[in-house]
């Protein structure tokens, strides 16, 4: 497969670039703005993240049903068009009235819900459009591109926030989503799933579709435990969107450039791992490689407690980028290879629900105890959680390989790539 000549691959990468860039700008802008209101505990940001997480947890399972039920391309275009309309309305309201916490909350909420939808839709489109032998390389390319977008978001946010404020970021965000929709319109899509199946029309209730996904999860419970454990690094990264601005505010005199460059360092690390992750997986196998990433992540969070040098801080954030992106590439590839095409939307968003539950629990605890005094202990606690999750991933991964190596669940996988 010649990736550079594949029009669909170029278009899905462009769509992901524009959407990731837009989401990144808004998340950085809102996070920094809210921490300035309450630099001691970041209370406004913490509670906003908690409320949006609870809402996301409630809607996630239904989102997966919609992804599997309708044309993935049409549904994706519809969602991004809704984002353009909602952001346009909120931007207009912010121009007419004083920019306040209520407007910020809704901006953060719709951006979070959209992000919950985005990657399950990208995964579903990739799985349905491309061959399984290409999943690993495509996921690596999408990760490189997505993190390059995050890197650009950090750089643009650093340049735009001071002169134009968050309103300037919102205008740019709308323009980026318009470009994302245009790239999807050109995407060649021929569904391989019967979305108009009569049996589905007779039983349109979402609960029926959710039961099917839950049945798959129960039958393959060890596989689901593996996937849930690999979501822990992602949950910690999302939580660090709350912790990092407070960490910078206390350790580095609330300097915006230190925060922006930390985001840039994270993205550079993620881009680097996307380039060589395929080589590591081929040499060590998925399970050993993903365990290594998770353990490295945990050790780095311990290091953040000890360091007081901004250059070491940026280096640590680069390692965090490497670890989280590496875990995500492997998890997405395993999902595409092990989950049926007609179920991937529901299974993906079911996992997102578990991810959101983990995030809600962490945010509930840390929002209550957050202060400059407790911050080091929070980093230590997260480090322990990451290391334990890495150990469970290794143990469950070995068992899954032993059980399913001769079964159909890994029939598309190279046995060398799963060896441990």
PASE-396620 format. One record per residue (C-alpha): residue number from 1; x, y, z. Coordinates in Angstrom, 2 decimals, always signed. Example, Ala and Ser with C-alpha at 12.3 -4.5 7.8 and 13.67 -1.06 7.14 Angstrom:
<nodes>
<1; <+12.30; -4.50; +7.80>> <2; <+13.67; -1.06; +7.14>> 
</nodes>
This chain:
<nodes>
<1; <+0.00; +0.00; +0.00>> <2; <+1.46; +3.34; -1.12>> <3; <+0.33; +5.66; +1.66>> <4; <+1.33; +8.86; -0.11>> <5; <-0.93; +8.01; -3.07>> <6; <-3.94; +6.93; -1.04>> <7; <-6.48; +9.77; -1.24>> <8; <-8.61; +8.49; +1.64>> <9; <-5.64; +8.26; +3.98>> <10; <-4.57; +11.82; +3.12>> <11; <-8.13; +13.09; +3.70>> <12; <-8.60; +11.32; +7.05>> <13; <-5.23; +12.66; +8.20>> <14; <-6.21; +16.20; +7.11>> <15; <-9.54; +15.88; +8.93>> <16; <-7.79; +14.69; +12.06>> <17; <-5.23; +17.49; +11.75>> <18; <-7.83; +20.27; +11.54>> <19; <-10.10; +18.83; +14.25>> <20; <-7.21; +18.03; +16.64>> <21; <-5.70; +21.46; +16.13>> <22; <-9.03; +23.12; +16.89>> <23; <-9.71; +20.99; +19.98>> <24; <-6.18; +21.53; +21.27>> <25; <-6.43; +25.32; +20.99>> <26; <-9.69; +25.43; +22.93>> <27; <-8.55; +23.04; +25.68>> <28; <-5.31; +24.95; +26.25>> <29; <-7.10; +28.31; +26.18>> <30; <-9.88; +27.32; +28.59>> <31; <-7.50; +25.52; +30.97>> <32; <-5.11; +28.45; +31.22>> <33; <-7.89; +31.02; +31.54>> <34; <-9.55; +29.15; +34.42>> <35; <-6.31; +28.58; +36.33>> <36; <-5.69; +32.34; +36.26>> <37; <-9.00; +32.77; +38.09>> <38; <-7.95; +30.36; +40.87>> <39; <-4.18; +29.64; +40.69>> <40; <-3.99; +28.07; +44.16>> <41; <-6.23; +25.05; +43.55>> <42; <-7.54; +25.44; +40.01>> <43; <-10.99; +24.85; +41.51>> <44; <-13.00; +26.22; +38.58>> <45; <-11.13; +24.05; +36.09>> <46; <-11.35; +20.97; +38.31>> <47; <-15.10; +21.20; +38.83>> <48; <-15.71; +22.03; +35.18>> <49; <-13.74; +18.93; +34.14>> <50; <-15.67; +16.85; +36.68>> <51; <-19.12; +17.97; +35.48>> <52; <-18.25; +17.52; +31.79>> <53; <-16.81; +14.08; +32.57>> <54; <-20.07; +12.99; +34.24>> <55; <-22.12; +14.23; +31.27>> <56; <-19.76; +12.47; +28.85>> <57; <-20.03; +9.25; +30.86>> <58; <-23.84; +9.34; +30.53>> <59; <-23.91; +9.94; +26.75>> <60; <-20.93; +7.79; +25.64>> <61; <-22.71; +4.39; +25.31>> <62; <-25.44; +5.87; +23.09>> <63; <-22.82; +7.50; +20.89>> <64; <-21.36; +4.09; +20.07>> <65; <-24.77; +2.79; +18.97>> <66; <-25.15; +5.73; +16.58>> <67; <-21.68; +5.16; +15.11>> <68; <-22.55; +1.53; +14.33>> <69; <-26.09; +2.25; +13.14>> <70; <-25.53; +5.01; +10.58>> <71; <-23.12; +5.76; +7.75>> <72; <-19.84; +6.68; +9.48>> <73; <-19.02; +9.38; +6.92>> <74; <-22.43; +11.12; +7.09>> <75; <-22.50; +10.91; +10.87>> <76; <-18.97; +12.36; +11.12>> <77; <-19.85; +15.29; +8.83>> <78; <-23.04; +15.94; +10.81>> <79; <-21.17; +16.03; +14.14>> <80; <-18.49; +18.43; +12.87>> <81; <-21.13; +20.69; +11.29>> <82; <-22.93; +20.82; +14.67>> <83; <-19.61; +21.81; +16.30>> <84; <-19.25; +24.71; +13.85>> <85; <-22.79; +25.92; +14.61>> <86; <-22.43; +25.65; +18.41>> <87; <-19.02; +27.33; +18.50>> <88; <-20.36; +30.09; +16.24>> <89; <-23.29; +30.73; +18.59>> <90; <-21.06; +30.78; +21.70>> <91; <-18.56; +33.11; +20.01>> <92; <-21.39; +35.48; +19.05>> <93; <-22.77; +35.41; +22.60>> <94; <-19.28; +36.15; +24.01>> <95; <-19.05; +39.20; +21.73>> <96; <-22.45; +40.55; +22.81>> <97; <-22.12; +39.80; +26.53>> <98; <-19.19; +39.67; +28.94>> <99; <-17.11; +36.52; +28.58>> <100; <-17.87; +34.47; +31.71>> <101; <-17.63; +31.02; +33.29>> <102; <-20.98; +29.90; +31.83>> <103; <-19.80; +30.47; +28.25>> <104; <-16.47; +28.82; +29.06>> <105; <-18.30; +25.83; +30.52>> <106; <-20.34; +25.26; +27.37>> <107; <-17.26; +25.69; +25.15>> <108; <-15.42; +23.11; +27.25>> <109; <-18.44; +20.78; +27.37>> <110; <-19.06; +20.60; +23.61>> <111; <-15.33; +20.28; +22.93>> <112; <-15.09; +17.37; +25.41>> <113; <-18.14; +15.58; +23.98>> <114; <-16.83; +16.08; +20.45>> <115; <-13.45; +14.64; +21.44>> <116; <-15.27; +11.59; +22.85>> <117; <-16.83; +11.09; +19.42>> <118; <-13.85; +11.94; +17.23>> <119; <-11.45; +9.03; +17.70>> <120; <-14.11; +6.28; +17.79>> <121; <-15.34; +7.64; +14.45>> <122; <-11.81; +7.80; +13.04>> <123; <-11.15; +4.22; +14.20>> <124; <-14.43; +2.99; +12.70>> <125; <-13.69; +4.67; +9.36>> <126; <-10.15; +3.31; +9.22>> <127; <-11.24; -0.22; +10.14>> <128; <-14.02; -0.20; +7.54>> <129; <-12.01; +1.43; +4.73>> <130; <-8.55; -0.14; +4.97>> <131; <-7.10; -3.66; +5.18>> <132; <-6.14; -5.09; +8.57>> <133; <-2.50; -5.44; +7.50>> <134; <-2.32; -1.63; +7.29>> <135; <-3.84; -0.81; +10.71>> <136; <-0.54; -0.56; +12.63>> <137; <+1.09; +1.85; +10.16>> <138; <-2.07; +3.92; +9.71>> <139; <-2.54; +4.29; +13.47>> <140; <+1.09; +5.37; +13.78>> <141; <+0.60; +7.98; +11.03>> <142; <-2.60; +9.27; +12.62>> <143; <-0.85; +9.48; +16.00>> <144; <+2.09; +11.40; +14.49>> <145; <-0.28; +13.78; +12.74>> <146; <-2.56; +14.19; +15.77>> <147; <+0.33; +15.01; +18.04>> <148; <+1.85; +17.33; +15.46>> <149; <-1.49; +19.13; +15.64>> <150; <-1.18; +19.29; +19.43>> <151; <+2.33; +20.66; +19.01>> <152; <+1.04; +23.36; +16.68>> <153; <-1.81; +24.04; +19.13>> <154; <+0.69; +24.77; +21.90>> <155; <+2.69; +27.09; +19.65>> <156; <-0.38; +28.91; +18.31>> <157; <-1.93; +29.21; +21.77>> <158; <+1.28; +30.82; +23.07>> <159; <+1.13; +33.38; +20.22>> <160; <-2.62; +34.06; +20.21>> <161; <-3.65; +34.00; +23.89>> <162; <-1.86; +37.18; +24.96>> <163; <-2.87; +39.54; +22.10>> <164; <-6.31; +38.13; +21.14>> <165; <-7.44; +36.08; +24.14>> <166; <-9.69; +33.05; +24.04>> <167; <-12.11; +34.72; +21.60>> <168; <-9.35; +34.73; +19.00>> <169; <-8.84; +31.00; +19.58>> <170; <-12.57; +30.37; +19.09>> <171; <-12.64; +32.13; +15.71>> <172; <-9.67; +30.07; +14.55>> <173; <-11.32; +26.91; +15.93>> <174; <-14.44; +27.48; +13.78>> <175; <-12.32; +27.93; +10.65>> <176; <-10.45; +24.69; +11.36>> <177; <-13.68; +22.69; +11.76>> <178; <-14.90; +24.07; +8.42>> <179; <-11.74; +22.69; +6.79>> <180; <-12.30; +19.36; +8.59>> <181; <-15.80; +19.05; +7.12>> <182; <-14.53; +19.84; +3.60>> <183; <-11.93; +17.07; +3.85>> <184; <-14.62; +14.55; +4.88>> <185; <-16.92; +15.52; +2.03>> <186; <-14.17; +14.43; -0.41>> <187; <-13.59; +11.10; +1.43>> <188; <-14.50; +8.07; -0.72>> <189; <-16.67; +5.84; +1.44>> <190; <-18.45; +2.61; +0.59>> <191; <-20.00; +1.07; +3.67>> <192; <-19.34; -2.66; +4.21>> <193; <-22.03; -2.81; +6.90>> <194; <-25.77; -3.03; +6.24>> <195; <-27.02; +0.04; +8.11>> <196; <-30.53; -0.46; +6.74>> <197; <-30.98; -4.02; +7.98>> <198; <-34.69; -4.73; +8.52>> <199; <-34.06; -6.60; +11.74>> <200; <-32.48; -3.45; +13.14>> <201; <-35.57; -1.45; +12.11>> <202; <-37.83; -3.79; +14.06>> <203; <-35.74; -3.28; +17.22>> <204; <-34.59; +0.35; +17.09>> <205; <-34.07; +0.73; +20.83>> <206; <-30.53; +1.55; +21.84>> <207; <-30.70; -0.83; +24.78>> <208; <-30.86; -3.78; +22.35>> <209; <-27.70; -2.66; +20.56>> <210; <-25.95; -2.05; +23.87>> <211; <-26.78; -5.60; +25.00>> <212; <-24.99; -6.98; +21.93>> <213; <-21.86; -4.98; +22.79>> <214; <-22.07; -6.04; +26.43>> <215; <-22.39; -9.68; +25.34>> <216; <-19.16; -9.39; +23.36>> <217; <-17.48; -7.78; +26.38>> <218; <-18.59; -10.58; +28.72>> <219; <-17.44; -13.27; +26.30>> <220; <-14.04; -11.58; +25.92>> <221; <-13.73; -10.16; +29.44>> <222; <-9.95; -10.62; +29.66>> <223; <-9.50; -8.66; +26.46>> <224; <-11.72; -5.88; +27.83>> <225; <-9.72; -5.76; +31.09>> <226; <-6.57; -5.35; +28.99>> <227; <-8.15; -2.46; +27.06>> <228; <-9.42; -0.78; +30.24>> <229; <-5.96; -0.93; +31.84>> <230; <-4.43; +0.65; +28.74>> <231; <-6.88; +3.54; +29.12>> <232; <-5.34; +4.52; +32.47>> <233; <-2.43; +6.49; +30.89>> <234; <-4.93; +8.41; +28.76>> <235; <-7.05; +9.21; +31.84>> <236; <-3.93; +10.48; +33.61>> <237; <-3.00; +12.65; +30.60>> <238; <-6.47; +14.20; +30.59>> <239; <-6.19; +14.77; +34.33>> <240; <-2.80; +16.40; +33.77>> <241; <-4.64; +19.09; +31.77>> <242; <-5.88; +20.08; +35.22>> <243; <-2.65; +19.41; +37.12>> <244; <-0.04; +20.85; +34.74>> <245; <-1.24; +24.50; +34.78>> <246; <-1.31; +24.39; +38.60>> <247; <+2.11; +22.67; +38.68>> <248; <+3.57; +25.40; +36.42>> <249; <+1.85; +28.15; +38.39>> <250; <+3.54; +27.01; +41.64>> <251; <+6.92; +25.82; +40.45>> <252; <+7.66; +28.20; +37.59>> <253; <+6.08; +31.52; +38.61>> <254; <+2.91; +31.13; +36.53>> <255; <+4.83; +31.66; +33.27>> <256; <+2.63; +30.99; +30.18>> <257; <+5.63; +30.08; +27.99>> <258; <+6.69; +27.27; +30.38>> <259; <+3.18; +25.78; +30.15>> <260; <+2.97; +26.18; +26.36>> <261; <+6.41; +24.62; +25.81>> <262; <+5.46; +21.69; +28.08>> <263; <+2.52; +21.03; +25.74>> <264; <+4.91; +21.32; +22.81>> <265; <+7.37; +18.87; +24.43>> <266; <+4.57; +16.36; +25.01>> <267; <+3.60; +16.56; +21.34>> <268; <+7.20; +16.18; +20.14>> <269; <+7.51; +13.01; +22.22>> <270; <+4.28; +11.64; +20.74>> <271; <+5.46; +12.37; +17.20>> <272; <+8.77; +10.60; +17.86>> <273; <+7.09; +7.44; +19.17>> <274; <+4.82; +7.34; +16.14>> <275; <+7.93; +7.08; +13.98>> <276; <+9.64; +4.19; +15.78>> <277; <+6.79; +2.42; +17.64>> <278; <+6.32; -0.05; +14.77>> <279; <+9.98; -1.11; +15.11>> <280; <+9.66; -1.68; +18.88>> <281; <+6.48; -3.69; +18.46>> <282; <+8.08; -5.86; +15.79>> <283; <+11.09; -6.52; +18.07>> <284; <+9.43; -6.93; +21.50>> <285; <+5.74; -7.57; +20.72>> <286; <+2.67; -5.53; +21.66>> <287; <+2.42; -6.62; +25.29>> <288; <+6.04; -5.99; +26.33>> <289; <+6.10; -2.67; +24.47>> <290; <+2.85; -1.34; +25.93>> <291; <+3.95; -2.40; +29.44>> <292; <+7.26; -0.56; +28.98>> <293; <+5.42; +2.62; +27.98>> <294; <+3.12; +2.46; +31.02>> <295; <+5.94; +1.83; +33.51>> <296; <+7.99; +4.68; +32.01>> <297; <+4.98; +6.98; +32.38>> <298; <+4.64; +6.06; +36.06>> <299; <+8.33; +6.65; +36.81>> <300; <+8.27; +10.05; +35.08>> <301; <+5.40; +11.22; +37.30>> <302; <+7.54; +10.33; +40.31>> <303; <+10.31; +12.42; +38.78>> <304; <+8.04; +15.47; +38.49>> <305; <+7.79; +15.56; +42.29>> <306; <+11.59; +15.85; +42.63>> <307; <+12.62; +18.26; +39.86>> <308; <+12.66; +22.05; +39.93>> <309; <+14.28; +22.69; +36.56>> <310; <+12.07; +23.71; +33.65>> <311; <+14.27; +21.91; +31.10>> <312; <+13.94; +18.62; +33.00>> <313; <+10.19; +19.31; +33.28>> <314; <+9.97; +19.69; +29.49>> <315; <+11.98; +16.47; +29.05>> <316; <+9.60; +14.61; +31.38>> <317; <+6.61; +15.88; +29.42>> <318; <+8.28; +14.58; +26.26>> <319; <+8.52; +11.11; +27.84>> <320; <+4.84; +11.36; +28.86>> <321; <+4.02; +12.09; +25.21>> <322; <+6.03; +9.05; +24.08>> <323; <+4.34; +6.75; +26.62>> <324; <+0.75; +7.86; +26.08>> <325; <+0.96; +7.90; +22.29>> <326; <+2.72; +4.53; +22.22>> <327; <+0.00; +2.94; +24.36>> <328; <-2.74; +4.47; +22.19>> <329; <-1.23; +3.22; +18.91>> <330; <-1.10; -0.36; +20.20>> <331; <-4.55; -0.21; +21.80>> <332; <-6.20; +1.14; +18.63>> <333; <-4.51; -1.48; +16.46>> <334; <-5.61; -4.31; +18.77>> <335; <-9.15; -2.91; +18.80>> <336; <-9.36; -2.88; +15.01>> <337; <-7.98; -6.41; +14.74>> <338; <-10.05; -8.03; +17.49>> <339; <-13.45; -6.28; +17.40>> <340; <-15.96; -6.95; +14.56>> <341; <-16.64; -4.00; +12.23>> <342; <-20.32; -3.85; +13.14>> <343; <-19.45; -3.57; +16.86>> <344; <-16.38; -1.33; +16.98>> <345; <-18.35; +1.88; +17.56>> <346; <-20.16; +0.43; +20.57>> <347; <-17.09; -1.32; +22.03>> <348; <-14.96; +1.80; +21.56>> <349; <-17.46; +4.05; +23.31>> <350; <-18.06; +1.42; +26.00>> <351; <-14.34; +1.65; +26.71>> <352; <-14.66; +5.44; +26.61>> <353; <-17.32; +5.12; +29.32>> <354; <-14.91; +3.18; +31.51>> <355; <-12.25; +5.79; +30.74>> <356; <-14.64; +8.58; +31.73>> <357; <-15.56; +6.73; +34.94>> <358; <-11.86; +6.50; +35.86>> <359; <-11.51; +10.20; +35.09>> <360; <-14.59; +11.14; +37.16>> <361; <-13.30; +9.20; +40.18>> <362; <-9.86; +10.82; +39.94>> <363; <-11.26; +14.32; +39.42>> <364; <-13.74; +13.94; +42.29>> <365; <-10.95; +13.03; +44.69>> <366; <-8.31; +15.48; +43.48>> <367; <-10.67; +18.46; +43.12>> <368; <-11.47; +18.14; +46.81>> <369; <-7.88; +17.84; +48.05>> <370; <-6.04; +19.94; +45.48>> <371; <-3.60; +22.55; +46.83>> <372; <+0.07; +23.39; +46.45>> <373; <+0.76; +21.17; +49.48>> <374; <-1.07; +18.08; +48.20>> <375; <+0.08; +18.36; +44.56>> <376; <+3.26; +16.22; +45.05>> <377; <+1.22; +13.46; +46.72>> <378; <-1.25; +13.49; +43.83>> <379; <+1.60; +12.93; +41.36>> <380; <+2.94; +10.07; +43.53>> <381; <-0.54; +8.48; +43.70>> <382; <-0.93; +8.67; +39.92>> <383; <+2.52; +7.16; +39.48>> <384; <+1.52; +4.14; +41.58>> <385; <-1.76; +3.77; +39.63>> <386; <+0.15; +3.78; +36.32>> <387; <+2.69; +1.20; +37.48>> <388; <-0.02; -1.12; +38.84>> <389; <-2.01; -0.77; +35.57>> <390; <+1.16; -1.61; +33.62>> <391; <+1.75; -4.77; +35.66>> <392; <-1.89; -5.88; +35.18>> <393; <-1.61; -5.20; +31.44>> <394; <+1.47; -7.42; +31.23>> <395; <-0.13; -10.27; +33.21>> <396; <-3.45; -10.14; +31.33>> <397; <-1.70; -9.70; +27.99>> <398; <+0.33; -12.87; +28.49>> <399; <-2.79; -14.83; +29.46>> <400; <-4.75; -13.49; +26.47>> <401; <-1.98; -14.53; +24.10>> <402; <-1.83; -18.03; +25.58>> <403; <-5.62; -18.46; +25.40>> <404; <-6.32; -16.88; +22.04>> <405; <-3.13; -17.53; +20.05>> <406; <-4.84; -20.54; +18.42>> <407; <-8.31; -18.98; +18.40>> <408; <-10.07; -16.64; +15.99>> <409; <-9.77; -13.47; +18.02>> <410; <-6.16; -12.94; +16.91>> <411; <-6.48; -14.61; +13.52>> <412; <-5.43; -11.45; +11.70>> <413; <-2.45; -10.83; +13.93>> <414; <+1.10; -11.84; +13.26>> <415; <+2.07; -14.29; +15.99>> <416; <+5.49; -12.67; +16.20>> <417; <+3.94; -9.30; +16.98>> <418; <+2.07; -10.76; +19.95>> <419; <+4.89; -12.80; +21.37>> <420; <+5.96; -12.03; +24.91>> 
</nodes>
